[in-house]
Amino acid sequence: MDKQVDVTNKYGHEILDIKNKLRQLESGRVYELSKAHMDGYLATNIEQLRGMIKELICKIEYGQDSINDKIAEVFKKIDL
């Protein structure tokens, strides 16, 4: 069976954002543990992660451009 979409490649930026958020949570980077406001509360981090996953699934299901696609399009328009 042939792949219809290489999700890992096409949506690499979005997947990397999700991986980074999970890595932060895994290493205890939440306000409740670190007391650093920049880490945010656990509930806030979970809400952000849910939003990231929901957005990625929507992009895949509806064939929307990835962040990488949008960046590539901007660079195509630059006249060097």
C-alpha positions, 0 to 999 in steps of 0.5 A: 500500500502506498502512502497518500501523505508523508505526515512526518515530513509534511507536518514536521514543524507541527510534530516538532512543536508537540514533541517539544511540549511533551519533552517539557512536561516530561522534564517537569517544566510546569509552574507547579514544580519549577515555580518559573512562570514561563513554564506555565501551569500543568493545565495550561500546558495540557490545553495547549497540547490538545490544541496543537494536536487538534490543529494538526489533525484538522490540517491533515484531514482537510489537506491544509498547508503545513507551516513548512509549506507556508514558509516555503511559499514565502521564500518563493516570493522573495526576489533575491 
